[in-house]
Each structure stands twice: as structure tokens, then as C-alpha cells.
Amino acid sequence: ALDCFAGNLSYSMILADSIKDLLATFSIATTRTKSLIGVTTLILLPLCMVKNLATLAPFSLLGIMGMAYTSFAIGIRYFGGAYAAGGRFLPDIAASLQPSFGTTGASGVLSANSLILVCMLSTAYIAHFNAPRFFRELKDNTMSRFGKVTGISFGISTAIYAAVSAMAFLTFGANCDG
């Protein structure tokens, strides 16, 4: 229960920050606290009370499309060099936010800051407490089929996470935000 609560809280905070920033683009000012309470009570709480995950299928598809769009956009910016030296968008970015690459190299992995990445990666796969529900709702639910579907799903997720993270870092360096 604590793991479920902590995971939900972390997603609430991420969504609250995102929604606060999105509302700001429409000149709607709100605080992080109001955004957090709104996201948690109006979006996440009702989603947590859904009895059958099949009702979420259209939203899952929407989420997959959003991730595909984001991955594609990051790929275009990375391979196009839009933020590299002399790139099309580089002059539009404040100097403090421009791509920054240090001299630490591979030894940076041994830094305490690398634990942030470990926390992000562990949060990415926090849905394990839903495994019984996923198994129950899987069509032709056998253990071997569940194992295969889970393995393929985690493999695809890991590949997307690795590719997008690498392209984002190679585009923005230390000024990646996310």
C-alpha cells in the first residue's frame, strides 16, 4: 500500500507541475498546490477507482500516441541539430538553458547525482502491484502468454526510455529537464 501511495504521489506531483505550466501558456495562473489538489481529486482519484481497466483503453492509446509524438519530436531535434552550435533554435534559448556538456565523462555515473536517474527508472516501472489485475483481464490469460506479453511490453518500454533519454541528453546535455 505504501508503494502504491508513493507512486501515485510522485505521478501527482509530475502531473501537477506539467498542468501548472500548461495553464500558464494560456495565461491561467495557479499554484503548484492547487494544481496538485486538482489533479489528484479530479483525475487520479477517479482513475484509481475504475473497476475494469478496459474502460481506460482509449486513454491508453492516447498516451501511446503522445509518447510516440514526443519521441519523434525529440528524434527530429536531435538528428536535425536544431539546438547544436549554429542550430536554428539555439539563439532563441536563454544562455543559462542552452545545451551544456561537462568534462566529467563516464565517471559521472559514480556521482550521487546518478541516483536521480535510478529513481526515475524505478518509478517508470511501478505498475507491478496491478499485475494480478492485468493477468485477469488479459485475453487468453495463461502464465506463458502473460510472461510473453509482459516481456515484450517491458522490452519496448525500455527501448523507448533509453532512446529518448539518450537523444534528449545528447541534444541538451546538463540542461535536460525531466
C-alpha positions in Angstrom: 0.0 0.0 0.0 2.9 2.4 0.8 4.5 1.7 -2.6 1.2 2.4 -4.3 0.7 5.6 -2.4 4.2 6.8 -3.1 3.9 6.0 -6.8 0.6 7.8 -7.0 2.0 10.8 -5.1 5.0 11.0 -7.4 2.8 10.9 -10.5 0.5 13.5 -8.9 3.5 15.9 -8.4 4.7 15.4 -12.0 1.3 16.0 -13.5 0.7 19.0 -11.2 3.9 20.6 -12.4 3.0 19.9 -16.0 -0.6 21.1 -15.7 0.6 24.3 -13.9 3.0 25.0 -16.8 0.4 24.2 -19.4 -2.2 26.5 -17.8 0.4 29.3 -17.7 0.7 29.1 -21.5 -3.0 30.0 -21.6 -2.4 32.9 -19.1 -4.1 31.0 -16.3 -2.1 31.4 -13.2 -2.3 28.8 -10.5 -0.1 27.5 -7.7 1.5 24.1 -7.6 -0.6 23.2 -4.5 -3.9 24.0 -6.3 -2.7 22.1 -9.4 -1.7 19.1 -7.2 -5.1 19.0 -5.4 -7.0 19.4 -8.7 -5.0 16.7 -10.5 -5.3 14.3 -7.6 -9.0 14.7 -6.8 -10.4 15.3 -10.3 -8.2 13.0 -12.4 -6.2 10.4 -10.4 -8.7 9.5 -7.7 -11.5 8.6 -10.2 -8.9 6.6 -12.3 -7.9 4.7 -9.2 -11.5 3.7 -8.6 -12.1 2.2 -12.0 -13.1 -1.5 -11.6 -12.2 -2.6 -15.1 -9.1 -1.4 -16.9 -10.7 -1.9 -20.3 -12.5 1.4 -19.9 -9.1 3.1 -19.9 -8.1 1.6 -23.3 -8.9 4.8 -25.4 -6.8 6.9 -22.9 -4.0 4.3 -23.0 -4.0 4.7 -26.8 -3.9 8.5 -26.5 -1.0 8.2 -24.1 0.9 5.9 -26.5 0.3 8.4 -29.3 1.6 11.2 -27.1 4.7 9.2 -26.3 5.3 8.4 -30.0 4.8 12.1 -30.9 7.3 13.2 -28.2 9.8 10.5 -29.2 9.5 11.5 -32.8 9.9 15.2 -32.0 13.0 14.6 -29.9 14.5 12.5 -32.7 13.9 15.3 -35.2 15.5 17.8 -33.0 18.5 15.6 -32.2 19.2 14.3 -35.7 18.4 17.8 -37.2 20.9 19.5 -34.9 18.4 22.4 -34.2 19.9 23.0 -30.8 23.6 22.3 -31.7 26.1 25.1 -32.2 24.8 27.1 -35.2 21.5 25.3 -35.0 18.2 27.0 -35.9 16.8 27.2 -32.4 19.9 27.8 -30.4 19.7 31.6 -30.5 16.2 31.5 -29.1 17.2 29.8 -25.9 18.4 31.8 -22.9 22.2 31.3 -22.3 21.6 29.6 -19.0 19.4 27.0 -20.7 21.5 26.3 -23.8 22.9 22.8 -24.2 25.7 22.2 -21.8 28.2 19.3 -21.7 30.7 19.0 -18.9 34.0 17.2 -18.7 33.1 14.6 -16.1 32.7 11.8 -18.7 31.8 8.2 -17.7 33.0 8.8 -14.1 29.8 10.8 -13.6 27.9 7.5 -13.2 29.6 7.2 -9.9 28.3 10.5 -8.7 25.4 10.7 -6.2 23.5 12.7 -8.9 23.2 9.5 -10.9 20.8 8.2 -8.2 18.2 10.7 -9.7 18.2 8.6 -12.8 17.9 5.4 -10.8 14.8 6.8 -9.0 13.3 7.9 -12.3 13.8 4.5 -13.8 12.4 2.7 -10.8 9.3 4.9 -11.0 8.9 4.1 -14.7 8.0 0.5 -13.9 6.0 0.9 -10.8 2.8 -0.8 -12.0 3.8 -4.2 -10.6 1.0 -4.1 -8.0 -1.5 -4.2 -10.9 0.0 -7.4 -12.3 -2.9 -9.6 -10.9 -5.4 -7.3 -12.5 -3.5 -7.2 -15.8 -3.4 -11.0 -15.8 -7.1 -11.4 -15.0 -8.1 -9.0 -17.8 -5.6 -10.4 -20.4 -7.4 -12.3 -23.3 -6.5 -16.0 -23.2 -4.7 -15.5 -19.8 -2.2 -18.2 -19.3 1.1 -17.7 -17.4 3.2 -18.2 -20.5 1.2 -15.7 -22.5 1.3 -13.2 -19.6 5.1 -13.7 -19.4 5.4 -13.1 -23.1 3.2 -10.0 -23.2 5.0 -8.6 -20.1 8.4 -9.3 -21.5 7.6 -7.7 -24.9 6.0 -4.7 -23.2 8.9 -4.1 -20.8 11.3 -4.5 -23.7 9.6 -1.9 -25.8 9.3 0.5 -22.9 12.9 0.1 -22.0 14.0 0.7 -25.6 11.9 3.9 -25.9 13.1 5.2 -22.5 16.7 4.5 -23.5 16.4 6.1 -26.9 14.5 9.2 -25.8 16.8 9.7 -22.8 19.9 9.4 -24.9 18.6 11.7 -27.6 17.5 14.3 -25.1 20.8 14.3 -23.2 22.8 14.4 -26.4 20.7 17.4 -27.5 20.6 19.4 -24.3 23.3 17.9 -22.0 23.2 19.0 -18.4 20.2 21.3 -19.2 17.8 18.4 -19.7 14.7 18.9 -17.6 12.5 16.0 -16.8 
